[in-house]
Amino acid sequence: MVEKMSMSAWDTSRLEAYLHHGGRDTIINTGSWTNMSVEHTTRTGADKGFRMVVPENACSARNHDWHRASINYAMQDIATATKVGTVIAALR
């Protein structure tokens, strides 16, 4: 978990340093504002070469339509959209 001070977690946190230091290549991205913060962090992570996983039931937006648009269209080719249960099962 990292604290960020901007829409994306990349520019105002130590996320990238933590990931590289730990030898990580996959990010499970959750949070509020699916269509803004989550999407922006996901896009940047994908651009940087990370595998992005977005458990859609661990994200939210101001309304259902914005959330669905982000999950179903905006992040379709840059992230694996899944459910929390699937992520937990994969981590076991």
PDB file of N, CA, C and O in Angstrom:
ATOM      1  N   MET A   1       0.854  -1.158   0.000  1.00  0.00           N
ATOM      2  CA  MET A   1       0.000   0.000   0.000  1.00  0.00           C
ATOM      3  C   MET A   1       0.909   1.231   0.000  1.00  0.00           C
ATOM      4  O   MET A   1       1.876   1.305   0.758  1.00  0.00           O
ATOM      5  N   VAL A   2       0.583   2.188  -0.856  1.00  0.00           N
ATOM      6  CA  VAL A   2       1.329   3.444  -0.893  1.00  0.00           C
ATOM      7  C   VAL A   2       0.362   4.615  -0.771  1.00  0.00           C
ATOM      8  O   VAL A   2      -0.769   4.563  -1.254  1.00  0.00           O
ATOM      9  N   GLU A   3       0.827   5.653  -0.124  1.00  0.00           N
ATOM     10  CA  GLU A   3       0.056   6.887  -0.039  1.00  0.00           C
ATOM     11  C   GLU A   3       0.461   7.765  -1.207  1.00  0.00           C
ATOM     12  O   GLU A   3       1.646   7.920  -1.501  1.00  0.00           O
ATOM     13  N   LYS A   4      -0.532   8.339  -1.869  1.00  0.00           N
ATOM     14  CA  LYS A   4      -0.252   9.211  -3.005  1.00  0.00           C
ATOM     15  C   LYS A   4      -0.905  10.569  -2.787  1.00  0.00           C
ATOM     16  O   LYS A   4      -1.845  10.708  -2.003  1.00  0.00           O
ATOM     17  N   MET A   5      -0.397  11.549  -3.484  1.00  0.00           N
ATOM     18  CA  MET A   5      -0.907  12.908  -3.323  1.00  0.00           C
ATOM     19  C   MET A   5      -1.395  13.490  -4.646  1.00  0.00           C
ATOM     20  O   MET A   5      -1.574  14.703  -4.761  1.00  0.00           O
ATOM     21  N   SER A   6      -1.610  12.640  -5.638  1.00  0.00           N
ATOM     22  CA  SER A   6      -2.102  13.094  -6.938  1.00  0.00           C
ATOM     23  C   SER A   6      -3.019  12.020  -7.510  1.00  0.00           C
ATOM     24  O   SER A   6      -3.217  10.978  -6.885  1.00  0.00           O
ATOM     25  N   MET A   7      -3.574  12.261  -8.675  1.00  0.00           N
ATOM     26  CA  MET A   7      -4.503  11.320  -9.282  1.00  0.00           C
ATOM     27  C   MET A   7      -3.839   9.970  -9.543  1.00  0.00           C
ATOM     28  O   MET A   7      -4.457   8.931  -9.310  1.00  0.00           O
ATOM     29  N   SER A   8      -2.617   9.962 -10.012  1.00  0.00           N
ATOM     30  CA  SER A   8      -1.887   8.720 -10.251  1.00  0.00           C
ATOM     31  C   SER A   8      -0.942   8.441  -9.090  1.00  0.00           C
ATOM     32  O   SER A   8      -0.407   9.366  -8.480  1.00  0.00           O
ATOM     33  N   ALA A   9      -0.743   7.184  -8.794  1.00  0.00           N
ATOM     34  CA  ALA A   9       0.160   6.804  -7.701  1.00  0.00           C
ATOM     35  C   ALA A   9       1.632   6.872  -8.102  1.00  0.00           C
ATOM     36  O   ALA A   9       2.501   6.638  -7.262  1.00  0.00           O
ATOM     37  N   TRP A  10       1.929   7.178  -9.338  1.00  0.00           N
ATOM     38  CA  TRP A  10       3.316   7.109  -9.802  1.00  0.00           C
ATOM     39  C   TRP A  10       4.143   8.339  -9.472  1.00  0.00           C
ATOM     40  O   TRP A  10       5.288   8.193  -9.044  1.00  0.00           O
ATOM     41  N   ASP A  11       3.625   9.527  -9.646  1.00  0.00           N
ATOM     42  CA  ASP A  11       4.449  10.731  -9.522  1.00  0.00           C
ATOM     43  C   ASP A  11       4.624  11.235  -8.100  1.00  0.00           C
ATOM     44  O   ASP A  11       5.612  11.911  -7.813  1.00  0.00           O
ATOM     45  N   THR A  12       3.711  10.933  -7.217  1.00  0.00           N
ATOM     46  CA  THR A  12       3.780  11.520  -5.873  1.00  0.00           C
ATOM     47  C   THR A  12       3.865  10.457  -4.771  1.00  0.00           C
ATOM     48  O   THR A  12       3.420  10.676  -3.644  1.00  0.00           O
ATOM     49  N   SER A  13       4.439   9.314  -5.118  1.00  0.00           N
ATOM     50  CA  SER A  13       4.636   8.262  -4.121  1.00  0.00           C
ATOM     51  C   SER A  13       5.945   7.539  -4.431  1.00  0.00           C
ATOM     52  O   SER A  13       6.624   7.847  -5.410  1.00  0.00           O
ATOM     53  N   ARG A  14       6.277   6.590  -3.595  1.00  0.00           N
ATOM     54  CA  ARG A  14       7.484   5.789  -3.794  1.00  0.00           C
ATOM     55  C   ARG A  14       7.156   4.447  -4.447  1.00  0.00           C
ATOM     56  O   ARG A  14       7.949   3.508  -4.371  1.00  0.00           O
ATOM     57  N   LEU A  15       6.003   4.358  -5.079  1.00  0.00           N
ATOM     58  CA  LEU A  15       5.534   3.108  -5.659  1.00  0.00           C
ATOM     59  C   LEU A  15       6.567   2.456  -6.568  1.00  0.00           C
ATOM     60  O   LEU A  15       6.902   1.286  -6.383  1.00  0.00           O
ATOM     61  N   GLU A  16       7.065   3.182  -7.527  1.00  0.00           N
ATOM     62  CA  GLU A  16       7.982   2.586  -8.497  1.00  0.00           C
ATOM     63  C   GLU A  16       9.265   2.088  -7.832  1.00  0.00           C
ATOM     64  O   GLU A  16       9.770   1.021  -8.180  1.00  0.00           O
ATOM     65  N   ALA A  17       9.784   2.844  -6.895  1.00  0.00           N
ATOM     66  CA  ALA A  17      10.991   2.419  -6.176  1.00  0.00           C
ATOM     67  C   ALA A  17      10.726   1.134  -5.400  1.00  0.00           C
ATOM     68  O   ALA A  17      11.551   0.221  -5.416  1.00  0.00           O
ATOM     69  N   TYR A  18       9.592   1.055  -4.727  1.00  0.00           N
ATOM     70  CA  TYR A  18       9.245  -0.154  -3.973  1.00  0.00           C
ATOM     71  C   TYR A  18       9.132  -1.365  -4.896  1.00  0.00           C
ATOM     72  O   TYR A  18       9.624  -2.446  -4.572  1.00  0.00           O
ATOM     73  N   LEU A  19       8.493  -1.184  -6.024  1.00  0.00           N
ATOM     74  CA  LEU A  19       8.280  -2.287  -6.949  1.00  0.00           C
ATOM     75  C   LEU A  19       9.595  -2.794  -7.533  1.00  0.00           C
ATOM     76  O   LEU A  19       9.832  -4.001  -7.584  1.00  0.00           O
ATOM     77  N   HIS A  20      10.437  -1.883  -7.967  1.00  0.00           N
ATOM     78  CA  HIS A  20      11.718  -2.285  -8.546  1.00  0.00           C
ATOM     79  C   HIS A  20      12.619  -2.917  -7.489  1.00  0.00           C
ATOM     80  O   HIS A  20      13.265  -3.933  -7.750  1.00  0.00           O
ATOM     81  N   HIS A  21      12.665  -2.328  -6.310  1.00  0.00           N
ATOM     82  CA  HIS A  21      13.488  -2.865  -5.225  1.00  0.00           C
ATOM     83  C   HIS A  21      13.031  -4.270  -4.841  1.00  0.00           C
ATOM     84  O   HIS A  21      13.855  -5.127  -4.519  1.00  0.00           O
ATOM     85  N   GLY A  22      11.728  -4.507  -4.873  1.00  0.00           N
ATOM     86  CA  GLY A  22      11.184  -5.815  -4.521  1.00  0.00           C
ATOM     87  C   GLY A  22      11.131  -6.800  -5.677  1.00  0.00           C
ATOM     88  O   GLY A  22      10.709  -7.942  -5.497  1.00  0.00           O
ATOM     89  N   GLY A  23      11.556  -6.371  -6.866  1.00  0.00           N
ATOM     90  CA  GLY A  23      11.540  -7.252  -8.028  1.00  0.00           C
ATOM     91  C   GLY A  23      10.137  -7.621  -8.486  1.00  0.00           C
ATOM     92  O   GLY A  23       9.919  -8.715  -9.006  1.00  0.00           O
ATOM     93  N   ARG A  24       9.195  -6.723  -8.297  1.00  0.00           N
ATOM     94  CA  ARG A  24       7.792  -6.991  -8.657  1.00  0.00           C
ATOM     95  C   ARG A  24       7.495  -6.543 -10.074  1.00  0.00           C
ATOM     96  O   ARG A  24       8.058  -5.563 -10.561  1.00  0.00           O
ATOM     97  N   ASP A  25       6.594  -7.277 -10.737  1.00  0.00           N
ATOM     98  CA  ASP A  25       6.195  -6.905 -12.093  1.00  0.00           C
ATOM     99  C   ASP A  25       4.681  -6.824 -12.258  1.00  0.00           C
ATOM    100  O   ASP A  25       4.186  -6.512 -13.340  1.00  0.00           O
ATOM    101  N   THR A  26       3.945  -7.106 -11.176  1.00  0.00           N
ATOM    102  CA  THR A  26       2.484  -7.112 -11.224  1.00  0.00           C
ATOM    103  C   THR A  26       1.932  -6.220 -10.120  1.00  0.00           C
ATOM    104  O   THR A  26       2.411  -6.247  -8.987  1.00  0.00           O
ATOM    105  N   ILE A  27       0.922  -5.430 -10.463  1.00  0.00           N
ATOM    106  CA  ILE A  27       0.273  -4.541  -9.500  1.00  0.00           C
ATOM    107  C   ILE A  27      -1.206  -4.875  -9.445  1.00  0.00           C
ATOM    108  O   ILE A  27      -1.862  -4.991 -10.480  1.00  0.00           O
ATOM    109  N   ILE A  28      -1.728  -5.029  -8.241  1.00  0.00           N
ATOM    110  CA  ILE A  28      -3.165  -5.179  -8.026  1.00  0.00           C
ATOM    111  C   ILE A  28      -3.648  -3.804  -7.596  1.00  0.00           C
ATOM    112  O   ILE A  28      -3.347  -3.345  -6.495  1.00  0.00           O
ATOM    113  N   ASN A  29      -4.394  -3.155  -8.469  1.00  0.00           N
ATOM    114  CA  ASN A  29      -4.773  -1.759  -8.279  1.00  0.00           C
ATOM    115  C   ASN A  29      -6.240  -1.653  -7.864  1.00  0.00           C
ATOM    116  O   ASN A  29      -7.129  -2.099  -8.590  1.00  0.00           O
ATOM    117  N   THR A  30      -6.488  -1.064  -6.704  1.00  0.00           N
ATOM    118  CA  THR A  30      -7.849  -0.890  -6.190  1.00  0.00           C
ATOM    119  C   THR A  30      -8.017   0.550  -5.732  1.00  0.00           C
ATOM    120  O   THR A  30      -7.040   1.294  -5.649  1.00  0.00           O
ATOM    121  N   GLY A  31      -9.245   0.944  -5.434  1.00  0.00           N
ATOM    122  CA  GLY A  31      -9.465   2.260  -4.851  1.00  0.00           C
ATOM    123  C   GLY A  31     -10.719   2.941  -5.347  1.00  0.00           C
ATOM    124  O   GLY A  31     -11.539   2.363  -6.061  1.00  0.00           O
ATOM    125  N   SER A  32     -10.834   4.178  -4.945  1.00  0.00           N
ATOM    126  CA  SER A  32     -11.997   4.960  -5.355  1.00  0.00           C
ATOM    127  C   SER A  32     -11.699   5.696  -6.655  1.00  0.00           C
ATOM    128  O   SER A  32     -10.547   5.873  -7.053  1.00  0.00           O
ATOM    129  N   TRP A  33     -12.761   6.109  -7.285  1.00  0.00           N
ATOM    130  CA  TRP A  33     -12.705   6.795  -8.573  1.00  0.00           C
ATOM    131  C   TRP A  33     -12.109   5.899  -9.648  1.00  0.00           C
ATOM    132  O   TRP A  33     -11.048   6.192 -10.198  1.00  0.00           O
ATOM    133  N   THR A  34     -12.793   4.818  -9.936  1.00  0.00           N
ATOM    134  CA  THR A  34     -12.355   3.866 -10.955  1.00  0.00           C
ATOM    135  C   THR A  34     -11.974   4.588 -12.240  1.00  0.00           C
ATOM    136  O   THR A  34     -10.935   4.309 -12.838  1.00  0.00           O
ATOM    137  N   ASN A  35     -12.821   5.512 -12.655  1.00  0.00           N
ATOM    138  CA  ASN A  35     -12.638   6.189 -13.939  1.00  0.00           C
ATOM    139  C   ASN A  35     -11.615   7.314 -13.884  1.00  0.00           C
ATOM    140  O   ASN A  35     -11.355   7.948 -14.907  1.00  0.00           O
ATOM    141  N   MET A  36     -11.042   7.576 -12.752  1.00  0.00           N
ATOM    142  CA  MET A  36     -10.049   8.650 -12.640  1.00  0.00           C
ATOM    143  C   MET A  36      -8.752   8.089 -12.048  1.00  0.00           C
ATOM    144  O   MET A  36      -7.826   7.748 -12.785  1.00  0.00           O
ATOM    145  N   SER A  37      -8.691   7.998 -10.751  1.00  0.00           N
ATOM    146  CA  SER A  37      -7.484   7.611 -10.044  1.00  0.00           C
ATOM    147  C   SER A  37      -7.016   6.195 -10.388  1.00  0.00           C
ATOM    148  O   SER A  37      -5.852   5.987 -10.730  1.00  0.00           O
ATOM    149  N   VAL A  38      -7.915   5.239 -10.297  1.00  0.00           N
ATOM    150  CA  VAL A  38      -7.549   3.848 -10.587  1.00  0.00           C
ATOM    151  C   VAL A  38      -7.117   3.728 -12.051  1.00  0.00           C
ATOM    152  O   VAL A  38      -6.099   3.107 -12.358  1.00  0.00           O
ATOM    153  N   GLU A  39      -7.885   4.316 -12.926  1.00  0.00           N
ATOM    154  CA  GLU A  39      -7.565   4.222 -14.352  1.00  0.00           C
ATOM    155  C   GLU A  39      -6.240   4.909 -14.684  1.00  0.00           C
ATOM    156  O   GLU A  39      -5.443   4.367 -15.450  1.00  0.00           O
ATOM    157  N   HIS A  40      -5.997   6.082 -14.123  1.00  0.00           N
ATOM    158  CA  HIS A  40      -4.762   6.814 -14.409  1.00  0.00           C
ATOM    159  C   HIS A  40      -3.546   6.025 -13.919  1.00  0.00           C
ATOM    160  O   HIS A  40      -2.548   5.912 -14.631  1.00  0.00           O
ATOM    161  N   THR A  41      -3.632   5.483 -12.708  1.00  0.00           N
ATOM    162  CA  THR A  41      -2.537   4.677 -12.170  1.00  0.00           C
ATOM    163  C   THR A  41      -2.336   3.421 -13.014  1.00  0.00           C
ATOM    164  O   THR A  41      -1.200   3.016 -13.261  1.00  0.00           O
ATOM    165  N   THR A  42      -3.414   2.812 -13.451  1.00  0.00           N
ATOM    166  CA  THR A  42      -3.336   1.607 -14.276  1.00  0.00           C
ATOM    167  C   THR A  42      -2.689   1.901 -15.618  1.00  0.00           C
ATOM    168  O   THR A  42      -1.819   1.151 -16.062  1.00  0.00           O
ATOM    169  N   ARG A  43      -3.097   2.974 -16.266  1.00  0.00           N
ATOM    170  CA  ARG A  43      -2.530   3.327 -17.568  1.00  0.00           C
ATOM    171  C   ARG A  43      -1.028   3.579 -17.466  1.00  0.00           C
ATOM    172  O   ARG A  43      -0.251   3.093 -18.288  1.00  0.00           O
ATOM    173  N   THR A  44      -0.630   4.335 -16.460  1.00  0.00           N
ATOM    174  CA  THR A  44       0.795   4.644 -16.297  1.00  0.00           C
ATOM    175  C   THR A  44       1.584   3.382 -15.983  1.00  0.00           C
ATOM    176  O   THR A  44       2.676   3.184 -16.516  1.00  0.00           O
ATOM    177  N   GLY A  45       1.042   2.530 -15.126  1.00  0.00           N
ATOM    178  CA  GLY A  45       1.722   1.278 -14.810  1.00  0.00           C
ATOM    179  C   GLY A  45       1.916   0.399 -16.035  1.00  0.00           C
ATOM    180  O   GLY A  45       2.985  -0.180 -16.231  1.00  0.00           O
ATOM    181  N   ALA A  46       0.889   0.303 -16.851  1.00  0.00           N
ATOM    182  CA  ALA A  46       0.990  -0.476 -18.090  1.00  0.00           C
ATOM    183  C   ALA A  46       2.039   0.128 -19.014  1.00  0.00           C
ATOM    184  O   ALA A  46       2.818  -0.603 -19.626  1.00  0.00           O
ATOM    185  N   ASP A  47       2.068   1.452 -19.123  1.00  0.00           N
ATOM    186  CA  ASP A  47       3.078   2.124 -19.946  1.00  0.00           C
ATOM    187  C   ASP A  47       4.491   1.834 -19.447  1.00  0.00           C
ATOM    188  O   ASP A  47       5.433   1.773 -20.237  1.00  0.00           O
ATOM    189  N   LYS A  48       4.633   1.657 -18.148  1.00  0.00           N
ATOM    190  CA  LYS A  48       5.940   1.391 -17.555  1.00  0.00           C
ATOM    191  C   LYS A  48       6.314  -0.089 -17.602  1.00  0.00           C
ATOM    192  O   LYS A  48       7.388  -0.479 -17.143  1.00  0.00           O
ATOM    193  N   GLY A  49       5.417  -0.915 -18.162  1.00  0.00           N
ATOM    194  CA  GLY A  49       5.731  -2.320 -18.348  1.00  0.00           C
ATOM    195  C   GLY A  49       5.254  -3.254 -17.248  1.00  0.00           C
ATOM    196  O   GLY A  49       5.624  -4.428 -17.235  1.00  0.00           O
ATOM    197  N   PHE A  50       4.446  -2.758 -16.331  1.00  0.00           N
ATOM    198  CA  PHE A  50       3.915  -3.609 -15.271  1.00  0.00           C
ATOM    199  C   PHE A  50       2.642  -4.303 -15.737  1.00  0.00           C
ATOM    200  O   PHE A  50       1.885  -3.767 -16.547  1.00  0.00           O
ATOM    201  N   ARG A  51       2.421  -5.497 -15.215  1.00  0.00           N
ATOM    202  CA  ARG A  51       1.151  -6.192 -15.439  1.00  0.00           C
ATOM    203  C   ARG A  51       0.163  -5.620 -14.443  1.00  0.00           C
ATOM    204  O   ARG A  51       0.397  -5.672 -13.235  1.00  0.00           O
ATOM    205  N   MET A  52      -0.932  -5.077 -14.934  1.00  0.00           N
ATOM    206  CA  MET A  52      -1.917  -4.417 -14.077  1.00  0.00           C
ATOM    207  C   MET A  52      -3.147  -5.298 -13.915  1.00  0.00           C
ATOM    208  O   MET A  52      -3.710  -5.788 -14.894  1.00  0.00           O
ATOM    209  N   VAL A  53      -3.556  -5.492 -12.656  1.00  0.00           N
ATOM    210  CA  VAL A  53      -4.745  -6.276 -12.328  1.00  0.00           C
ATOM    211  C   VAL A  53      -5.692  -5.360 -11.562  1.00  0.00           C
ATOM    212  O   VAL A  53      -5.291  -4.741 -10.576  1.00  0.00           O
ATOM    213  N   VAL A  54      -6.935  -5.268 -12.002  1.00  0.00           N
ATOM    214  CA  VAL A  54      -7.922  -4.399 -11.364  1.00  0.00           C
ATOM    215  C   VAL A  54      -9.121  -5.244 -10.924  1.00  0.00           C
ATOM    216  O   VAL A  54      -9.951  -5.623 -11.751  1.00  0.00           O
ATOM    217  N   PRO A  55      -9.211  -5.541  -9.621  1.00  0.00           N
ATOM    218  CA  PRO A  55     -10.407  -6.239  -9.131  1.00  0.00           C
ATOM    219  C   PRO A  55     -11.566  -5.240  -9.089  1.00  0.00           C
ATOM    220  O   PRO A  55     -11.617  -4.363  -8.227  1.00  0.00           O
ATOM    221  N   GLU A  56     -12.482  -5.389 -10.026  1.00  0.00           N
ATOM    222  CA  GLU A  56     -13.512  -4.367 -10.200  1.00  0.00           C
ATOM    223  C   GLU A  56     -14.418  -4.191  -8.994  1.00  0.00           C
ATOM    224  O   GLU A  56     -14.983  -3.113  -8.812  1.00  0.00           O
ATOM    225  N   ASN A  57     -14.575  -5.217  -8.162  1.00  0.00           N
ATOM    226  CA  ASN A  57     -15.413  -5.051  -6.977  1.00  0.00           C
ATOM    227  C   ASN A  57     -14.623  -4.528  -5.772  1.00  0.00           C
ATOM    228  O   ASN A  57     -15.107  -4.559  -4.640  1.00  0.00           O
ATOM    229  N   ALA A  58     -13.405  -4.048  -6.030  1.00  0.00           N
ATOM    230  CA  ALA A  58     -12.611  -3.355  -5.011  1.00  0.00           C
ATOM    231  C   ALA A  58     -12.339  -1.918  -5.452  1.00  0.00           C
ATOM    232  O   ALA A  58     -11.428  -1.261  -4.947  1.00  0.00           O
ATOM    233  N   CYS A  59     -13.146  -1.442  -6.401  1.00  0.00           N
ATOM    234  CA  CYS A  59     -13.044  -0.078  -6.924  1.00  0.00           C
ATOM    235  C   CYS A  59     -14.436   0.542  -6.930  1.00  0.00           C
ATOM    236  O   CYS A  59     -15.445  -0.162  -6.893  1.00  0.00           O
ATOM    237  N   SER A  60     -14.473   1.859  -6.976  1.00  0.00           N
ATOM    238  CA  SER A  60     -15.767   2.536  -7.053  1.00  0.00           C
ATOM    239  C   SER A  60     -15.625   3.840  -7.821  1.00  0.00           C
ATOM    240  O   SER A  60     -14.531   4.384  -7.970  1.00  0.00           O
ATOM    241  N   ALA A  61     -16.748   4.318  -8.297  1.00  0.00           N
ATOM    242  CA  ALA A  61     -16.810   5.607  -8.981  1.00  0.00           C
ATOM    243  C   ALA A  61     -18.043   6.339  -8.477  1.00  0.00           C
ATOM    244  O   ALA A  61     -18.815   5.797  -7.686  1.00  0.00           O
ATOM    245  N   ARG A  62     -18.225   7.557  -8.930  1.00  0.00           N
ATOM    246  CA  ARG A  62     -19.381   8.331  -8.478  1.00  0.00           C
ATOM    247  C   ARG A  62     -20.699   7.711  -8.901  1.00  0.00           C
ATOM    248  O   ARG A  62     -21.722   7.881  -8.238  1.00  0.00           O
ATOM    249  N   ASN A  63     -20.661   6.984 -10.018  1.00  0.00           N
ATOM    250  CA  ASN A  63     -21.881   6.268 -10.421  1.00  0.00           C
ATOM    251  C   ASN A  63     -21.496   4.994 -11.164  1.00  0.00           C
ATOM    252  O   ASN A  63     -20.370   4.844 -11.639  1.00  0.00           O
ATOM    253  N   HIS A  64     -22.438   4.103 -11.250  1.00  0.00           N
ATOM    254  CA  HIS A  64     -22.205   2.786 -11.837  1.00  0.00           C
ATOM    255  C   HIS A  64     -21.773   2.875 -13.312  1.00  0.00           C
ATOM    256  O   HIS A  64     -20.902   2.120 -13.745  1.00  0.00           O
ATOM    257  N   ASP A  65     -22.370   3.779 -14.073  1.00  0.00           N
ATOM    258  CA  ASP A  65     -22.036   3.901 -15.494  1.00  0.00           C
ATOM    259  C   ASP A  65     -20.579   4.274 -15.704  1.00  0.00           C
ATOM    260  O   ASP A  65     -19.927   3.719 -16.589  1.00  0.00           O
ATOM    261  N   TRP A  66     -20.054   5.196 -14.918  1.00  0.00           N
ATOM    262  CA  TRP A  66     -18.654   5.604 -15.048  1.00  0.00           C
ATOM    263  C   TRP A  66     -17.731   4.446 -14.681  1.00  0.00           C
ATOM    264  O   TRP A  66     -16.719   4.209 -15.341  1.00  0.00           O
ATOM    265  N   HIS A  67     -18.093   3.729 -13.621  1.00  0.00           N
ATOM    266  CA  HIS A  67     -17.307   2.576 -13.201  1.00  0.00           C
ATOM    267  C   HIS A  67     -17.268   1.528 -14.319  1.00  0.00           C
ATOM    268  O   HIS A  67     -16.193   1.050 -14.682  1.00  0.00           O
ATOM    269  N   ARG A  68     -18.422   1.175 -14.859  1.00  0.00           N
ATOM    270  CA  ARG A  68     -18.502   0.155 -15.907  1.00  0.00           C
ATOM    271  C   ARG A  68     -17.750   0.600 -17.165  1.00  0.00           C
ATOM    272  O   ARG A  68     -17.058  -0.205 -17.788  1.00  0.00           O
ATOM    273  N   ALA A  69     -17.881   1.862 -17.537  1.00  0.00           N
ATOM    274  CA  ALA A  69     -17.183   2.352 -18.729  1.00  0.00           C
ATOM    275  C   ALA A  69     -15.671   2.215 -18.575  1.00  0.00           C
ATOM    276  O   ALA A  69     -14.975   1.832 -19.515  1.00  0.00           O
ATOM    277  N   SER A  70     -15.180   2.526 -17.403  1.00  0.00           N
ATOM    278  CA  SER A  70     -13.750   2.417 -17.163  1.00  0.00           C
ATOM    279  C   SER A  70     -13.297   0.957 -17.216  1.00  0.00           C
ATOM    280  O   SER A  70     -12.308   0.635 -17.874  1.00  0.00           O
ATOM    281  N   ILE A  71     -14.005   0.094 -16.536  1.00  0.00           N
ATOM    282  CA  ILE A  71     -13.646  -1.335 -16.505  1.00  0.00           C
ATOM    283  C   ILE A  71     -13.831  -1.982 -17.875  1.00  0.00           C
ATOM    284  O   ILE A  71     -12.944  -2.695 -18.346  1.00  0.00           O
ATOM    285  N   ASN A  72     -14.962  -1.744 -18.513  1.00  0.00           N
ATOM    286  CA  ASN A  72     -15.303  -2.452 -19.756  1.00  0.00           C
ATOM    287  C   ASN A  72     -14.649  -1.891 -21.008  1.00  0.00           C
ATOM    288  O   ASN A  72     -14.479  -2.616 -21.988  1.00  0.00           O
ATOM    289  N   TYR A  73     -14.280  -0.620 -20.998  1.00  0.00           N
ATOM    290  CA  TYR A  73     -13.750  -0.009 -22.210  1.00  0.00           C
ATOM    291  C   TYR A  73     -12.376   0.611 -22.019  1.00  0.00           C
ATOM    292  O   TYR A  73     -11.428   0.223 -22.702  1.00  0.00           O
ATOM    293  N   ALA A  74     -12.249   1.553 -21.117  1.00  0.00           N
ATOM    294  CA  ALA A  74     -11.007   2.311 -20.990  1.00  0.00           C
ATOM    295  C   ALA A  74      -9.813   1.451 -20.591  1.00  0.00           C
ATOM    296  O   ALA A  74      -8.700   1.671 -21.069  1.00  0.00           O
ATOM    297  N   MET A  75     -10.040   0.479 -19.724  1.00  0.00           N
ATOM    298  CA  MET A  75      -8.913  -0.347 -19.254  1.00  0.00           C
ATOM    299  C   MET A  75      -8.874  -1.725 -19.909  1.00  0.00           C
ATOM    300  O   MET A  75      -8.092  -2.585 -19.502  1.00  0.00           O
ATOM    301  N   GLN A  76      -9.702  -1.936 -20.906  1.00  0.00           N
ATOM    302  CA  GLN A  76      -9.848  -3.248 -21.521  1.00  0.00           C
ATOM    303  C   GLN A  76      -8.524  -3.819 -22.031  1.00  0.00           C
ATOM    304  O   GLN A  76      -8.266  -5.005 -21.828  1.00  0.00           O
ATOM    305  N   ASP A  77      -7.694  -3.039 -22.672  1.00  0.00           N
ATOM    306  CA  ASP A  77      -6.457  -3.552 -23.270  1.00  0.00           C
ATOM    307  C   ASP A  77      -5.210  -3.276 -22.434  1.00  0.00           C
ATOM    308  O   ASP A  77      -4.098  -3.592 -22.857  1.00  0.00           O
ATOM    309  N   ILE A  78      -5.386  -2.690 -21.256  1.00  0.00           N
ATOM    310  CA  ILE A  78      -4.212  -2.351 -20.447  1.00  0.00           C
ATOM    311  C   ILE A  78      -4.176  -3.058 -19.102  1.00  0.00           C
ATOM    312  O   ILE A  78      -3.173  -2.984 -18.392  1.00  0.00           O
ATOM    313  N   ALA A  79      -5.258  -3.744 -18.740  1.00  0.00           N
ATOM    314  CA  ALA A  79      -5.325  -4.396 -17.438  1.00  0.00           C
ATOM    315  C   ALA A  79      -6.158  -5.655 -17.508  1.00  0.00           C
ATOM    316  O   ALA A  79      -6.970  -5.841 -18.413  1.00  0.00           O
ATOM    317  N   THR A  80      -5.938  -6.511 -16.535  1.00  0.00           N
ATOM    318  CA  THR A  80      -6.799  -7.674 -16.353  1.00  0.00           C
ATOM    319  C   THR A  80      -7.860  -7.294 -15.345  1.00  0.00           C
ATOM    320  O   THR A  80      -7.556  -7.104 -14.167  1.00  0.00           O
ATOM    321  N   ALA A  81      -9.100  -7.180 -15.789  1.00  0.00           N
ATOM    322  CA  ALA A  81     -10.209  -6.885 -14.881  1.00  0.00           C
ATOM    323  C   ALA A  81     -10.707  -8.210 -14.322  1.00  0.00           C
ATOM    324  O   ALA A  81     -10.931  -9.164 -15.066  1.00  0.00           O
ATOM    325  N   THR A  82     -10.877  -8.259 -13.014  1.00  0.00           N
ATOM    326  CA  THR A  82     -11.264  -9.495 -12.354  1.00  0.00           C
ATOM    327  C   THR A  82     -12.059  -9.175 -11.096  1.00  0.00           C
ATOM    328  O   THR A  82     -12.524  -8.047 -10.931  1.00  0.00           O
ATOM    329  N   LYS A  83     -12.218 -10.132 -10.223  1.00  0.00           N
ATOM    330  CA  LYS A  83     -12.923  -9.957  -8.958  1.00  0.00           C
ATOM    331  C   LYS A  83     -11.942 -10.228  -7.814  1.00  0.00           C
ATOM    332  O   LYS A  83     -10.934 -10.908  -8.006  1.00  0.00           O
ATOM    333  N   VAL A  84     -12.235  -9.705  -6.649  1.00  0.00           N
ATOM    334  CA  VAL A  84     -11.383  -9.882  -5.475  1.00  0.00           C
ATOM    335  C   VAL A  84     -11.180 -11.372  -5.181  1.00  0.00           C
ATOM    336  O   VAL A  84     -10.058 -11.802  -4.917  1.00  0.00           O
ATOM    337  N   GLY A  85     -12.244 -12.150  -5.225  1.00  0.00           N
ATOM    338  CA  GLY A  85     -12.131 -13.578  -4.936  1.00  0.00           C
ATOM    339  C   GLY A  85     -11.149 -14.292  -5.843  1.00  0.00           C
ATOM    340  O   GLY A  85     -10.425 -15.183  -5.398  1.00  0.00           O
ATOM    341  N   THR A  86     -11.117 -13.912  -7.103  1.00  0.00           N
ATOM    342  CA  THR A  86     -10.190 -14.502  -8.060  1.00  0.00           C
ATOM    343  C   THR A  86      -8.756 -14.130  -7.721  1.00  0.00           C
ATOM    344  O   THR A  86      -7.856 -14.964  -7.825  1.00  0.00           O
ATOM    345  N   VAL A  87      -8.538 -12.885  -7.318  1.00  0.00           N
ATOM    346  CA  VAL A  87      -7.194 -12.443  -6.928  1.00  0.00           C
ATOM    347  C   VAL A  87      -6.732 -13.206  -5.696  1.00  0.00           C
ATOM    348  O   VAL A  87      -5.602 -13.692  -5.654  1.00  0.00           O
ATOM    349  N   ILE A  88      -7.590 -13.315  -4.699  1.00  0.00           N
ATOM    350  CA  ILE A  88      -7.228 -14.034  -3.475  1.00  0.00           C
ATOM    351  C   ILE A  88      -6.894 -15.486  -3.777  1.00  0.00           C
ATOM    352  O   ILE A  88      -5.909 -16.017  -3.265  1.00  0.00           O
ATOM    353  N   ALA A  89      -7.701 -16.127  -4.599  1.00  0.00           N
ATOM    354  CA  ALA A  89      -7.434 -17.524  -4.977  1.00  0.00           C
ATOM    355  C   ALA A  89      -6.092 -17.659  -5.694  1.00  0.00           C
ATOM    356  O   ALA A  89      -5.360 -18.621  -5.460  1.00  0.00           O
ATOM    357  N   ALA A  90      -5.766 -16.713  -6.558  1.00  0.00           N
ATOM    358  CA  ALA A  90      -4.503 -16.762  -7.297  1.00  0.00           C
ATOM    359  C   ALA A  90      -3.304 -16.539  -6.374  1.00  0.00           C
ATOM    360  O   ALA A  90      -2.220 -17.064  -6.629  1.00  0.00           O
ATOM    361  N   LEU A  91      -3.490 -15.776  -5.321  1.00  0.00           N
ATOM    362  CA  LEU A  91      -2.388 -15.512  -4.393  1.00  0.00           C
ATOM    363  C   LEU A  91      -2.122 -16.669  -3.435  1.00  0.00           C
ATOM    364  O   LEU A  91      -1.060 -16.739  -2.817  1.00  0.00           O
ATOM    365  N   ARG A  92      -3.072 -17.556  -3.318  1.00  0.00           N
ATOM    366  CA  ARG A  92      -2.897 -18.699  -2.403  1.00  0.00           C
ATOM    367  C   ARG A  92      -1.980 -19.702  -2.954  1.00  0.00           C
ATOM    368  O   ARG A  92      -1.724 -20.722  -2.315  1.00  0.00           O
TER     369      ARG A  92
END
